[in-house]
Amino acid sequence: MTLSNVSPIPGPVLAPLGERWPAVMASPERHRVQVLLTVLSGPARGRYAFRPDAEYFYPASTIKVCACAAALMMIDRLGRAGLVPGGTSTRAAYPDGTRTTVHDLILRSCAISDNDAFNRLFDLAGHEALNLAMWGLGLRSCVLNHHVGDRPAGAEARRTPRVTLGEGPDALEIHERRSALTPRTRGVPGLLVGRARIEGGRAADGPFDMSAKNRLSLGDLHRLVLMIAEPSAEPGLTLSPASRRLLIDAMTRFPRQCPGGDTLPDGWAKFAWAGAVRASEGATATGKSGRAYGFTTENTILRAPGKPTLALTATIDTNENGVVGDDVYEYETIASPFLADLGELTTRWAWATV
């Protein structure tokens, strides 16, 4: 997606957002606020932006859909070759004894943002193939260098363990792979984050250098969610109909509709949806959010019966003390309600014209 055909976010959205969040919107650069909005039909049809990719932001769990898409592309390819007849119901076995299905890994990665499920999809696709798959989709900003959670990074993340797909005499063994790629983010403003950091359990002065961390630009995140859920608007991702249905279903489900998520509320990790339901009780969201290091990012498709479909990608940094890695962030007091208000205001504006 080029930004040449993007208009500014309209006043009916930004003005009330500024009234509700004056401190944030008076200095959006401090909070690294960025927004991309695509309205797919109706009088408001078009693409709108506020500070898109003005500086680096950490995408956190939004990148889990990259591993989901790459794994599904791999399964489709193996299926067409007759090597994995079970499709996404195929069991994947790992050296630690874990046995699960690709379907379950994708569901848990998207619906409850399970780190282990994502890490296993990362290992299934492989570090090198995962990055190459995203670059092949035109997502050139993509840097996927490490697992999430407590798993090792660096060279260890670039070594993919053995994975066995299927069972019995027809099982396919994918041998250990070592990636030759060492991608880094360069030339992007704001790669140094915060005033101090905690690394390896130790405090240190000076900002956190994010150049080797995972990255996906706001524009590429926006393109990716459209490729998955609205391919007629953003073609490029080739998936079998069954694989696309699986991924869209996993990205749409509430946590309670996934094993392990029964204690989580519907609005958990569906930040913009929590505001969109104020505009329409029938609102749904298909996407993936993420938060870490003080950054909270939403990447979602918002729908309601009889209303235009919206794609909303937005990020905000809430780290008042400036220490990266101390887990003291204003997620619940600023980030979540800010993105909910953004979801409400964008949908009210787009849906009011219908």
C-alpha contacts under 8 A as a table, 3 or more apart, distances in Angstrom:
res1	aa1	res2	aa2	distance
1	M	219	G	6.66
1	M	220	D	7.46
1	M	223	R	6.67
2	T	5	N	6.97
3	L	6	V	5.30
5	N	47	R	7.20
6	V	46	G	7.65
6	V	47	R	5.08
6	V	48	Y	5.10
6	V	49	A	6.37
7	S	46	G	7.96
7	S	47	R	6.27
7	S	48	Y	4.60
7	S	49	A	6.21
8	P	48	Y	5.22
8	P	49	A	5.08
8	P	50	F	6.10
9	I	13	V	6.93
9	I	14	L	6.74
9	I	37	L	7.77
9	I	48	Y	5.00
9	I	49	A	5.10
9	I	50	F	5.78
10	P	13	V	5.70
10	P	14	L	6.42
10	P	48	Y	7.70
11	G	14	L	5.00
11	G	15	A	5.39
12	P	15	A	5.84
12	P	16	P	6.80
12	P	345	L	7.78
12	P	349	W	6.71
13	V	16	P	6.08
13	V	17	L	6.30
13	V	342	L	7.64
13	V	345	L	5.37
13	V	346	T	5.93
13	V	349	W	6.81
14	L	17	L	4.98
14	L	18	G	6.04
15	A	18	G	5.16
15	A	19	E	6.38
16	P	19	E	4.84
16	P	20	R	6.19
16	P	345	L	7.80
17	L	20	R	5.20
17	L	21	W	5.93
17	L	22	P	7.83
17	L	25	M	7.58
17	L	341	D	7.13
17	L	342	L	6.95
17	L	345	L	7.57
18	G	21	W	5.03
18	G	22	P	4.88
18	G	24	V	7.64
18	G	25	M	5.33
18	G	26	A	7.45
19	E	22	P	5.52
21	W	24	V	5.44
21	W	25	M	6.14
21	W	338	F	7.38
22	P	25	M	5.30
22	P	26	A	5.71
23	A	26	A	5.34
23	A	27	S	6.71
24	V	27	S	5.65
24	V	28	P	5.59
24	V	30	R	7.92
24	V	31	H	6.64
25	M	28	P	5.00
27	S	30	R	5.63
27	S	31	H	7.16
28	P	31	H	5.21
28	P	32	R	5.78
28	P	33	V	5.22
29	E	32	R	4.65
29	E	33	V	6.41
30	R	33	V	7.94
30	R	317	D	7.92
31	H	316	I	5.67
31	H	317	D	4.69
31	H	318	T	6.22
32	R	54	A	7.71
32	R	55	E	6.89
32	R	57	F	7.31
32	R	315	T	7.28
32	R	316	I	5.57
32	R	317	D	5.68
33	V	50	F	7.98
33	V	51	R	7.06
33	V	314	A	7.32
33	V	315	T	5.62
33	V	316	I	4.65
33	V	317	D	7.03
34	Q	49	A	7.75
34	Q	50	F	5.65
34	Q	51	R	4.97
34	Q	52	P	5.12
34	Q	53	D	6.72
34	Q	54	A	7.35
34	Q	218	L	7.68
34	Q	314	A	5.46
34	Q	315	T	5.44
34	Q	316	I	6.91
35	V	49	A	5.46
35	V	50	F	4.99
35	V	51	R	6.60
35	V	52	P	5.94
35	V	218	L	7.81
35	V	312	L	7.41
35	V	313	T	5.79
35	V	314	A	4.30
35	V	315	T	6.75
36	L	47	R	7.42
36	L	48	Y	5.90
36	L	49	A	4.52
36	L	50	F	6.61
36	L	52	P	6.52
36	L	218	L	7.33
36	L	219	G	7.41
36	L	222	H	7.19
36	L	311	A	7.97
36	L	312	L	5.92
36	L	313	T	5.16
36	L	314	A	6.29
37	L	47	R	5.67
37	L	48	Y	5.06
37	L	49	A	6.15
37	L	310	L	6.98
37	L	311	A	5.64
37	L	312	L	4.71
37	L	313	T	6.50
38	T	45	R	7.38
38	T	46	G	5.76
38	T	47	R	4.34
38	T	48	Y	6.30
38	T	310	L	5.62
38	T	311	A	5.01
38	T	312	L	6.66
39	V	42	G	7.77
39	V	44	A	6.41
39	V	45	R	4.73
39	V	46	G	5.35
39	V	47	R	6.40
39	V	308	P	6.74
39	V	309	T	6.08
39	V	310	L	4.62
39	V	311	A	6.56
39	V	350	A	7.23
40	L	45	R	5.36
40	L	46	G	6.67
40	L	233	A	7.68
40	L	308	P	6.33
40	L	309	T	5.58
40	L	310	L	6.18
40	L	311	A	7.96
41	S	44	A	6.99
41	S	45	R	4.74
41	S	46	G	7.85
41	S	308	P	5.30
41	S	309	T	6.85
42	G	45	R	5.38
42	G	308	P	6.03
42	G	350	A	7.95
42	G	353	T	7.44
42	G	354	V	6.56
43	P	350	A	8.00
43	P	353	T	6.39
43	P	354	V	7.32
44	A	350	A	5.86
44	A	353	T	7.28
49	A	52	P	6.08
51	R	54	A	5.45
52	P	218	L	6.45
52	P	219	G	7.23
53	D	56	Y	6.88
53	D	217	S	6.37
53	D	218	L	5.79
53	D	219	G	7.27
54	A	189	P	7.20
55	E	188	V	6.34
55	E	189	P	4.73
55	E	190	G	5.12
55	E	191	L	7.64
56	Y	188	V	6.26
56	Y	189	P	6.08
56	Y	190	G	5.20
56	Y	191	L	5.70
56	Y	217	S	7.78
57	F	215	R	7.65
57	F	217	S	7.95
57	F	295	F	6.81
57	F	315	T	7.49
57	F	317	D	7.74
58	Y	210	M	7.97
58	Y	213	K	7.81
58	Y	214	N	7.03
58	Y	215	R	6.27
58	Y	292	A	7.32
58	Y	293	Y	7.44
58	Y	295	F	6.14
59	P	62	T	5.67
59	P	63	I	6.48
59	P	214	N	7.11
59	P	215	R	6.03
59	P	216	L	6.40
59	P	290	G	6.49
59	P	291	R	7.31
59	P	295	F	7.51
59	P	296	T	7.75
59	P	297	T	6.36
60	A	63	I	6.54
60	A	214	N	7.64
60	A	290	G	4.91
60	A	291	R	5.33
60	A	292	A	5.63
60	A	295	F	7.73
60	A	296	T	7.86
60	A	297	T	7.67
61	S	64	K	5.42
61	S	113	S	6.95
61	S	148	V	7.93
61	S	288	K	7.38
61	S	289	S	6.26
61	S	290	G	4.14
61	S	291	R	6.58
62	T	65	V	6.54
62	T	221	L	7.99
62	T	288	K	5.26
62	T	289	S	5.00
62	T	290	G	4.99
62	T	297	T	7.17
62	T	298	E	7.46
62	T	299	N	7.04
63	I	66	C	5.30
63	I	67	A	7.29
63	I	216	L	7.36
64	K	67	A	5.45
64	K	68	C	6.45
64	K	109	S	6.52
64	K	110	C	7.18
64	K	113	S	7.87
64	K	118	F	5.99
64	K	288	K	7.87
65	V	68	C	4.77
65	V	69	A	5.96
65	V	109	S	7.82
65	V	110	C	7.10
65	V	288	K	7.25
66	C	69	A	5.21
66	C	70	A	6.09
66	C	130	L	7.61
66	C	134	M	7.12
67	A	70	A	5.06
67	A	71	A	5.93
67	A	118	F	6.86
67	A	121	L	5.72
67	A	122	F	5.51
67	A	125	A	6.98
67	A	130	L	6.70
68	C	71	A	5.24
68	C	72	L	6.19
68	C	106	I	5.78
68	C	109	S	7.86
68	C	118	F	7.74
68	C	121	L	6.62
68	C	247	L	7.47
69	A	72	L	5.15
69	A	73	M	6.12
69	A	247	L	7.75
70	A	73	M	5.07
70	A	74	M	6.20
70	A	125	A	6.20
70	A	130	L	5.98
70	A	133	A	6.28
70	A	134	M	7.68
71	A	74	M	5.03
71	A	75	I	6.16
71	A	102	V	7.99
71	A	121	L	6.36
71	A	122	F	8.00
71	A	124	L	6.69
71	A	125	A	5.36
72	L	75	I	4.97
72	L	76	D	6.00
72	L	88	T	7.48
72	L	239	L	7.24
72	L	243	S	6.28
73	M	76	D	5.17
73	M	77	R	6.15
73	M	238	T	7.48
73	M	239	L	6.22
74	M	77	R	5.10
74	M	78	L	6.19
74	M	125	A	7.12
75	I	78	L	5.12
75	I	79	G	5.92
75	I	84	V	7.08
75	I	87	G	6.20
75	I	88	T	6.87
76	D	79	G	4.97
76	D	80	R	6.16
76	D	87	G	6.99
76	D	239	L	7.11
76	D	240	S	6.63
76	D	243	S	7.72
77	R	80	R	5.26
77	R	81	A	6.46
78	L	81	A	5.06
78	L	82	G	6.31
78	L	83	L	5.20
78	L	84	V	5.58
79	G	82	G	4.96
79	G	83	L	5.66
79	G	84	V	4.80
79	G	85	P	5.67
79	G	86	G	7.76
79	G	87	G	6.22
80	R	83	L	7.61
81	A	84	V	7.84
82	G	85	P	6.00
83	L	172	L	7.02
84	V	87	G	6.04
84	V	90	T	7.09
84	V	165	L	7.30
84	V	166	G	6.97
84	V	172	L	7.46
85	P	90	T	7.70
86	G	89	S	5.38
86	G	90	T	4.73
86	G	166	G	7.57
87	G	90	T	5.56
88	T	101	T	6.84
88	T	102	V	5.14
88	T	103	H	5.13
88	T	243	S	7.37
89	S	101	T	5.53
89	S	102	V	6.23
89	S	103	H	5.82
90	T	101	T	5.48
90	T	102	V	6.33
90	T	103	H	7.99
90	T	165	L	6.42
90	T	166	G	5.41
91	R	99	R	6.45
91	R	100	T	5.29
91	R	101	T	4.23
91	R	102	V	6.59
91	R	165	L	5.70
91	R	166	G	5.06
91	R	167	E	7.19
92	A	99	R	5.61
92	A	100	T	5.44
92	A	101	T	5.61
92	A	102	V	6.66
92	A	163	V	6.55
92	A	164	T	5.59
92	A	165	L	4.68
92	A	166	G	6.44
93	A	97	G	6.63
93	A	98	T	5.71
93	A	99	R	4.44
93	A	100	T	6.71
93	A	163	V	5.71
93	A	164	T	4.99
93	A	165	L	6.48
94	Y	97	G	5.60
94	Y	98	T	5.37
94	Y	99	R	6.61
94	Y	161	P	7.60
94	Y	162	R	6.57
94	Y	163	V	5.10
94	Y	164	T	6.66
95	P	98	T	7.29
95	P	161	P	7.27
95	P	162	R	6.55
95	P	163	V	7.16
100	T	104	D	6.72
100	T	105	L	7.31
101	T	104	D	5.21
101	T	105	L	6.43
102	V	105	L	5.10
102	V	106	I	6.26
102	V	121	L	7.86
103	H	106	I	5.34
103	H	107	L	6.17
103	H	246	L	7.51
104	D	107	L	5.07
104	D	108	R	6.09
105	L	108	R	5.33
105	L	109	S	5.99
105	L	117	A	4.85
105	L	118	F	6.94
105	L	120	R	7.54
105	L	121	L	6.92
106	I	109	S	5.05
106	I	110	C	6.18
106	I	117	A	7.16
106	I	118	F	7.57
106	I	121	L	7.81
106	I	247	L	7.11
106	I	250	A	6.82
107	L	110	C	5.48
107	L	111	A	5.75
107	L	112	I	7.83
107	L	247	L	7.76
107	L	250	A	4.86
107	L	251	M	7.80
107	L	258	C	7.07
108	R	111	A	5.45
108	R	112	I	5.41
108	R	113	S	6.13
108	R	114	D	5.43
108	R	117	A	6.21
108	R	250	A	7.85
108	R	258	C	6.88
108	R	259	P	7.71
109	S	112	I	6.19
109	S	113	S	4.50
109	S	114	D	4.85
109	S	115	N	6.83
109	S	117	A	5.46
109	S	118	F	5.34
110	C	113	S	5.14
110	C	114	D	7.53
110	C	250	A	5.62
110	C	251	M	5.30
110	C	288	K	6.42
111	A	250	A	5.71
111	A	251	M	6.03
111	A	252	T	7.40
111	A	253	R	5.77
111	A	254	F	6.21
111	A	255	P	5.22
111	A	257	Q	7.88
111	A	258	C	6.44
111	A	261	G	7.97
112	I	255	P	5.31
112	I	258	C	7.17
112	I	260	G	7.63
112	I	261	G	6.07
113	S	118	F	7.86
114	D	117	A	5.45
114	D	118	F	6.52
115	N	118	F	5.18
115	N	119	N	6.13
115	N	148	V	6.02
115	N	149	G	6.20
116	D	119	N	5.04
116	D	120	R	6.22
117	A	120	R	5.25
117	A	121	L	6.38
118	F	121	L	5.07
118	F	122	F	6.07
118	F	147	H	7.80
118	F	148	V	7.82
119	N	122	F	4.87
119	N	123	D	6.23
119	N	147	H	5.51
119	N	148	V	6.81
120	R	123	D	4.97
120	R	124	L	6.06
121	L	124	L	4.84
121	L	125	A	6.15
122	F	125	A	5.42
122	F	126	G	5.78
122	F	127	H	6.74
122	F	130	L	7.29
122	F	147	H	7.23
123	D	126	G	4.84
123	D	127	H	7.06
123	D	160	T	5.27
123	D	161	P	6.59
123	D	163	V	7.93
124	L	160	T	7.64
124	L	163	V	6.53
125	A	129	A	6.11
125	A	130	L	5.65
126	G	129	A	5.40
126	G	130	L	5.76
126	G	158	R	7.67
126	G	159	R	7.89
126	G	160	T	5.60
126	G	177	R	7.18
126	G	179	S	7.71
127	H	130	L	5.26
127	H	131	N	6.41
127	H	144	L	7.36
127	H	145	N	7.21
127	H	157	A	7.16
127	H	158	R	5.41
127	H	159	R	7.44
127	H	160	T	6.97
127	H	178	R	8.00
127	H	179	S	6.01
127	H	181	L	7.99
128	E	131	N	5.43
128	E	132	L	6.15
128	E	158	R	7.45
128	E	178	R	7.96
128	E	179	S	5.01
128	E	180	A	6.97
128	E	181	L	6.11
129	A	132	L	5.00
129	A	133	A	5.89
130	L	133	A	5.19
130	L	134	M	6.50
130	L	144	L	7.64
131	N	134	M	5.29
131	N	135	W	6.22
131	N	142	C	6.95
131	N	143	V	6.80
131	N	144	L	6.20
132	L	135	W	5.03
132	L	136	G	5.94
133	A	136	G	5.00
133	A	137	L	6.53
134	M	137	L	5.15
134	M	138	G	6.75
134	M	139	L	5.51
134	M	140	R	7.35
134	M	142	C	6.69
135	W	138	G	5.07
135	W	139	L	4.97
135	W	140	R	5.04
135	W	141	S	7.95
135	W	142	C	6.91
136	G	139	L	7.20
137	L	236	G	6.01
137	L	237	L	6.54
139	L	142	C	5.83
139	L	216	L	7.84
139	L	220	D	5.48
139	L	224	L	7.99
140	R	220	D	7.86
141	S	185	T	7.82
141	S	215	R	6.94
141	S	216	L	5.49
141	S	217	S	5.83
141	S	220	D	7.04
142	C	214	N	7.62
142	C	215	R	5.58
142	C	216	L	4.68
142	C	217	S	7.26
142	C	220	D	7.88
143	V	183	P	6.03
143	V	184	R	6.47
143	V	185	T	6.95
143	V	213	K	7.42
143	V	214	N	5.13
143	V	215	R	4.91
143	V	216	L	6.58
144	L	183	P	7.78
144	L	213	K	7.51
144	L	214	N	4.81
144	L	215	R	6.62
145	N	153	A	7.24
145	N	154	G	7.12
145	N	157	A	6.98
145	N	158	R	7.42
145	N	182	T	7.51
145	N	183	P	7.09
145	N	212	A	7.01
145	N	213	K	6.35
145	N	214	N	5.66
146	H	152	P	7.41
146	H	153	A	4.96
146	H	154	G	6.80
146	H	157	A	5.45
146	H	158	R	7.76
146	H	213	K	7.28
146	H	214	N	6.81
147	H	151	R	5.93
147	H	152	P	7.04
147	H	153	A	6.57
147	H	157	A	6.62
148	V	151	R	6.41
152	P	156	E	5.97
152	P	157	A	6.12
153	A	156	E	5.75
153	A	157	A	4.91
153	A	158	R	7.94
154	G	157	A	5.59
154	G	158	R	6.76
155	A	158	R	5.06
155	A	159	R	6.63
156	E	159	R	5.29
157	A	160	T	7.01
158	R	178	R	5.84
158	R	179	S	5.09
158	R	180	A	7.84
158	R	181	L	7.87
159	R	176	E	7.18
159	R	177	R	5.82
159	R	178	R	4.48
159	R	179	S	6.31
160	T	176	E	5.40
160	T	177	R	4.99
160	T	178	R	6.14
160	T	179	S	7.90
161	P	175	H	7.16
161	P	176	E	4.65
161	P	177	R	6.80
162	R	173	E	7.23
162	R	174	I	5.73
162	R	175	H	4.67
162	R	176	E	4.47
162	R	177	R	7.72
163	V	173	E	6.06
163	V	174	I	5.21
163	V	175	H	6.67
163	V	176	E	7.67
164	T	171	A	6.65
164	T	172	L	5.69
164	T	173	E	4.37
164	T	174	I	5.94
165	L	171	A	5.65
165	L	172	L	5.08
165	L	173	E	6.25
165	L	174	I	7.61
166	G	170	D	6.93
166	G	171	A	4.45
166	G	172	L	6.33
167	E	170	D	6.43
167	E	171	A	4.71
168	G	171	A	5.57
183	P	212	A	7.32
184	R	211	S	5.55
184	R	212	A	4.97
184	R	213	K	7.53
185	T	188	V	7.00
185	T	210	M	7.96
185	T	211	S	4.79
185	T	212	A	6.50
185	T	213	K	7.94
185	T	215	R	7.33
186	R	211	S	6.62
188	V	191	L	6.50
190	G	193	V	6.57
191	L	209	D	5.95
191	L	210	M	5.28
191	L	211	S	6.01
192	L	207	P	5.44
192	L	208	F	5.45
192	L	209	D	4.71
192	L	210	M	6.23
193	V	207	P	5.14
193	V	208	F	5.08
193	V	209	D	6.56
193	V	210	M	7.16
193	V	324	V	7.35
194	G	197	R	7.27
194	G	206	G	7.49
194	G	207	P	4.82
194	G	208	F	6.39
194	G	319	N	7.92
194	G	322	G	4.59
194	G	323	V	5.80
194	G	324	V	5.99
195	R	205	D	6.80
195	R	206	G	5.11
195	R	207	P	4.64
195	R	208	F	7.76
195	R	322	G	5.23
195	R	323	V	6.09
195	R	324	V	7.83
196	A	203	A	7.51
196	A	204	A	5.91
196	A	205	D	4.48
196	A	206	G	4.57
196	A	207	P	5.01
196	A	208	F	6.95
196	A	322	G	6.43
196	A	323	V	4.75
196	A	324	V	6.28
197	R	203	A	5.87
197	R	204	A	5.42
197	R	205	D	6.41
197	R	206	G	6.79
197	R	207	P	6.24
197	R	208	F	5.88
197	R	323	V	5.15
197	R	324	V	4.55
197	R	325	G	5.85
197	R	326	D	7.49
198	I	201	G	6.00
198	I	202	R	5.27
198	I	203	A	4.39
198	I	204	A	6.07
198	I	323	V	7.41
198	I	324	V	6.32
198	I	325	G	5.02
198	I	326	D	6.34
199	E	202	R	5.37
199	E	203	A	6.56
199	E	204	A	7.52
199	E	325	G	7.11
207	P	324	V	7.76
208	F	324	V	6.74
209	D	212	A	7.63
210	M	213	K	5.14
216	L	220	D	6.21
216	L	221	L	6.21
217	S	220	D	5.19
217	S	221	L	6.12
218	L	221	L	5.15
218	L	222	H	6.14
218	L	313	T	6.80
218	L	314	A	7.38
219	G	222	H	5.10
219	G	223	R	6.22
220	D	223	R	4.96
220	D	224	L	6.06
221	L	224	L	5.09
221	L	225	V	6.45
221	L	299	N	6.80
221	L	313	T	7.20
222	H	225	V	5.58
222	H	226	L	6.45
222	H	299	N	6.67
222	H	311	A	7.29
222	H	312	L	7.31
222	H	313	T	5.77
223	R	226	L	5.21
223	R	227	M	6.03
223	R	234	E	6.57
224	L	227	M	4.96
224	L	228	I	6.30
225	V	228	I	5.22
225	V	229	A	6.10
225	V	230	E	7.67
225	V	287	G	6.65
225	V	299	N	6.85
225	V	300	T	6.64
225	V	301	I	7.27
225	V	311	A	7.76
226	L	229	A	5.28
226	L	230	E	4.74
226	L	231	P	6.05
226	L	233	A	6.76
226	L	234	E	5.59
226	L	301	I	7.67
226	L	311	A	7.12
227	M	230	E	5.76
227	M	231	P	4.57
227	M	232	S	7.96
227	M	233	A	7.52
227	M	234	E	4.99
227	M	235	P	5.59
227	M	236	G	6.41
227	M	237	L	5.77
228	I	231	P	6.04
228	I	237	L	6.88
228	I	244	R	6.97
228	I	247	L	7.74
228	I	248	I	7.07
229	A	248	I	6.23
229	A	286	T	7.43
229	A	301	I	7.47
230	E	233	A	5.60
230	E	234	E	6.55
231	P	234	E	4.87
231	P	235	P	4.71
231	P	236	G	7.44
231	P	237	L	7.53
232	S	235	P	5.82
239	L	242	A	7.97
239	L	243	S	5.97
239	L	244	R	5.78
240	S	243	S	5.22
240	S	244	R	6.22
241	P	244	R	5.21
241	P	245	R	6.14
242	A	245	R	5.16
242	A	246	L	6.21
243	S	246	L	5.08
243	S	247	L	6.28
244	R	247	L	5.21
244	R	248	I	6.13
245	R	248	I	5.23
245	R	249	D	5.97
246	L	249	D	5.15
246	L	250	A	6.15
247	L	250	A	5.12
247	L	251	M	6.19
248	I	251	M	5.13
248	I	252	T	6.11
248	I	286	T	6.66
249	D	252	T	5.12
249	D	253	R	6.14
249	D	286	T	7.94
250	A	253	R	5.55
251	M	285	A	7.96
251	M	286	T	5.03
251	M	287	G	5.05
251	M	288	K	6.37
252	T	284	T	7.39
252	T	285	A	5.75
252	T	286	T	4.24
252	T	287	G	6.55
253	R	257	Q	6.05
253	R	258	C	7.48
253	R	286	T	7.86
254	F	257	Q	5.44
254	F	258	C	7.33
254	F	266	D	5.46
254	F	267	G	7.98
255	P	258	C	5.42
255	P	260	G	7.90
255	P	261	G	4.59
255	P	262	D	6.51
255	P	264	L	6.03
255	P	265	P	7.15
255	P	266	D	6.49
255	P	268	W	7.56
256	R	259	P	7.36
256	R	260	G	7.72
256	R	261	G	4.73
256	R	262	D	4.07
256	R	263	T	6.83
256	R	264	L	6.34
256	R	265	P	7.32
256	R	266	D	7.25
257	Q	261	G	7.00
257	Q	262	D	7.13
258	C	261	G	5.50
258	C	262	D	7.19
259	P	262	D	6.93
260	G	263	T	7.79
261	G	264	L	5.44
264	L	268	W	6.36
265	P	268	W	5.38
266	D	270	K	7.39
267	G	270	K	4.95
267	G	271	F	6.26
267	G	273	W	7.02
267	G	274	A	5.46
268	W	271	F	7.07
269	A	288	K	7.69
269	A	289	S	5.89
269	A	290	G	7.24
270	K	273	W	5.39
270	K	274	A	6.41
270	K	285	A	7.36
270	K	288	K	7.67
270	K	289	S	6.83
270	K	298	E	7.76
271	F	274	A	5.37
271	F	275	G	7.19
271	F	289	S	7.76
271	F	298	E	6.94
271	F	336	S	5.85
271	F	337	P	7.55
271	F	339	L	5.71
271	F	340	A	5.14
271	F	343	G	7.64
272	A	275	G	5.37
272	A	276	A	6.21
272	A	298	E	7.13
272	A	300	T	7.82
272	A	339	L	5.40
272	A	340	A	4.45
272	A	341	D	7.30
272	A	342	L	6.61
272	A	343	G	4.15
272	A	344	E	7.11
273	W	276	A	4.74
273	W	277	V	6.17
273	W	283	A	7.11
273	W	284	T	6.74
273	W	285	A	5.86
273	W	302	L	7.10
273	W	340	A	6.76
273	W	343	G	6.27
273	W	344	E	7.88
274	A	277	V	5.85
274	A	278	R	7.44
274	A	340	A	5.41
274	A	343	G	7.41
274	A	344	E	7.86
275	G	278	R	5.44
275	G	279	A	7.26
275	G	339	L	7.72
275	G	340	A	4.19
275	G	341	D	5.46
275	G	342	L	7.15
275	G	343	G	4.92
275	G	344	E	4.19
275	G	345	L	7.84
276	A	279	A	5.22
276	A	280	S	6.37
276	A	281	E	7.95
276	A	283	A	6.19
276	A	302	L	7.60
276	A	340	A	7.33
276	A	343	G	5.13
276	A	344	E	4.41
276	A	345	L	7.86
276	A	347	T	6.05
276	A	348	R	7.77
277	V	280	S	4.78
277	V	281	E	4.67
277	V	282	G	6.69
277	V	283	A	5.31
277	V	284	T	7.97
277	V	344	E	7.36
278	R	281	E	6.47
278	R	344	E	6.30
279	A	283	A	7.97
279	A	344	E	5.99
279	A	347	T	6.54
279	A	348	R	5.51
280	S	283	A	5.51
280	S	304	A	6.70
282	G	304	A	5.43
282	G	305	P	6.63
283	A	302	L	6.77
283	A	303	R	5.45
283	A	304	A	4.41
283	A	305	P	7.53
284	T	302	L	5.77
284	T	303	R	5.27
284	T	304	A	6.34
285	A	300	T	6.18
285	A	301	I	5.48
285	A	302	L	4.75
285	A	303	R	6.51
286	T	300	T	5.42
286	T	301	I	5.01
286	T	302	L	6.72
287	G	298	E	7.83
287	G	299	N	5.55
287	G	300	T	3.93
287	G	301	I	6.05
288	K	298	E	6.59
288	K	299	N	5.55
288	K	300	T	6.29
289	S	296	T	7.52
289	S	297	T	5.52
289	S	298	E	4.39
289	S	299	N	5.74
289	S	300	T	7.68
290	G	295	F	7.99
290	G	296	T	5.77
290	G	297	T	5.31
290	G	298	E	6.68
291	R	294	G	6.85
291	R	295	F	5.32
291	R	296	T	4.24
291	R	297	T	6.27
292	A	295	F	5.41
292	A	296	T	6.78
293	Y	324	V	5.70
293	Y	325	G	5.82
293	Y	327	D	7.19
293	Y	329	Y	7.94
294	G	317	D	5.42
294	G	318	T	5.14
294	G	319	N	5.25
294	G	324	V	7.30
294	G	327	D	7.70
294	G	328	V	7.92
294	G	329	Y	5.40
294	G	330	E	7.45
294	G	331	Y	7.33
295	F	315	T	6.99
295	F	316	I	5.75
295	F	317	D	4.34
295	F	318	T	6.35
296	T	315	T	5.66
296	T	316	I	5.52
296	T	317	D	6.39
296	T	318	T	7.92
296	T	331	Y	7.43
296	T	335	A	6.41
296	T	336	S	7.85
297	T	313	T	7.43
297	T	314	A	5.71
297	T	315	T	4.19
297	T	316	I	6.57
298	E	312	L	7.41
298	E	313	T	5.46
298	E	314	A	5.31
298	E	315	T	6.31
298	E	339	L	7.63
299	N	311	A	7.68
299	N	312	L	5.94
299	N	313	T	4.34
299	N	314	A	6.68
300	T	311	A	5.81
300	T	312	L	5.44
300	T	313	T	6.38
301	I	309	T	7.04
301	I	310	L	5.60
301	I	311	A	4.39
301	I	312	L	6.27
302	L	309	T	5.92
302	L	310	L	5.12
302	L	311	A	6.26
302	L	312	L	7.47
302	L	347	T	7.93
303	R	307	K	6.87
303	R	308	P	6.95
303	R	309	T	4.99
303	R	310	L	6.63
304	A	307	K	5.38
304	A	308	P	7.52
304	A	309	T	7.44
307	K	351	W	5.72
307	K	354	V	6.76
308	P	350	A	7.09
308	P	351	W	6.47
308	P	354	V	7.83
310	L	347	T	7.55
312	L	343	G	7.86
314	A	339	L	7.65
316	I	335	A	6.51
317	D	335	A	7.56
318	T	329	Y	5.84
318	T	330	E	5.29
318	T	331	Y	6.66
318	T	334	I	7.06
318	T	335	A	6.57
319	N	322	G	5.38
319	N	323	V	7.12
319	N	324	V	7.68
319	N	328	V	7.26
319	N	329	Y	5.01
319	N	330	E	6.40
320	E	329	Y	7.02
320	E	330	E	7.39
321	N	328	V	7.91
323	V	326	D	6.21
324	V	327	D	7.61
330	E	333	T	5.39
330	E	334	I	5.59
330	E	335	A	6.54
331	Y	334	I	5.75
331	Y	335	A	4.74
331	Y	336	S	5.95
332	E	335	A	6.12
332	E	336	S	5.44
332	E	337	P	7.01
333	T	336	S	7.06
333	T	337	P	6.89
334	I	337	P	5.79
334	I	338	F	5.77
335	A	338	F	5.17
335	A	339	L	6.23
336	S	339	L	5.38
336	S	340	A	6.17
337	P	340	A	4.89
337	P	341	D	6.06
338	F	341	D	5.19
338	F	342	L	6.23
339	L	342	L	4.86
339	L	343	G	6.12
340	A	343	G	5.02
340	A	344	E	6.24
341	D	344	E	4.99
341	D	345	L	6.05
342	L	345	L	5.20
342	L	346	T	6.03
343	G	346	T	5.47
343	G	347	T	6.17
344	E	347	T	5.43
344	E	348	R	5.99
345	L	348	R	5.16
345	L	349	W	6.09
346	T	349	W	5.25
346	T	350	A	6.19
347	T	350	A	5.12
347	T	351	W	5.62
347	T	352	A	7.98
348	R	351	W	5.27
348	R	352	A	5.62
349	W	352	A	5.42
349	W	353	T	7.11
350	A	353	T	6.06
350	A	354	V	7.70
351	W	354	V	5.61
